[in-house]
Amino acid sequence: EADIYQTPRYLVIGTGKKITLECSQTMGHDKMYWYQQDPGMELHLIHYSYGVNSTEKGDLSSESTVSRIRTEHFPLTLESARPSHTSQYLCASSEGSSGTDTQYFGPGTRLTVL
Amino acid sequence: GEDVEQSLFLSVREGDSSVINCTYTDSSSTYLYWYKQEPGAGLQLLTYIFSNMDMKQDQRLTVLLNKKDKHLSLRIADTQTGDSAIYFCAESSNTGGFKTIFGAGTRLFVKA
């Protein structure tokens, strides 16, 4: 059972609002990721982190920002939400040190921007 | 860059076997994975195979790897309606730091 949590699960918000999507894991994993996924579609990596104070942009350009101040916490922030940000956001983590890079996924946050 | 490709849809009848195929381009792949995503949920690891293996079996799941052709398949025996989901193929290598590439996912529909 993966111990990775995302809140909120669902969020409906108006254009221009600032939002933060929370992601926490209790497995002590060094690597964490944010993916954007339209329903039933492919995953797009938007941010990742190899450890505390490490953040990198992913393959898909995103207006969101992330921070990694603590190992277990990897929040994603949108300063000014727009309807184009409507999507599902999946957080994941992996041990990342050696062996497999098995990723453990949270349940996702479904964001709707009106 | 590295790429992972899958067919988008597969439809089977309940009780039949399902075979989901995947091709990848990274010749330095170390591990190959199959993840399952049910509606409204995150991805869940089903199984993985190390690149020096040809086959791995786990209950109803059989993974076949043809490293020469860079082809991976997932066979689900006795497919049930609960197997309806999106199945993602992924590969990782430790070249330049571990990085995992996901395919676009195959949507499996199981008809009763």
Interface residues (C-beta under 8 A of the other chain):
Chain A: A2 K31 G40 M41 E42 L43 Y50 L90 A92 S94 G96 T100 D101 T102 Q103 Y104 F105 G106 P107 G108 R110
Chain B: T30 Y31 Y33 Y35 G40 A41 G42 L43 Q44 L45 Y48 I86 F88 S92 G97 F98 K99 T100 F102 G103 A104 G105 R107
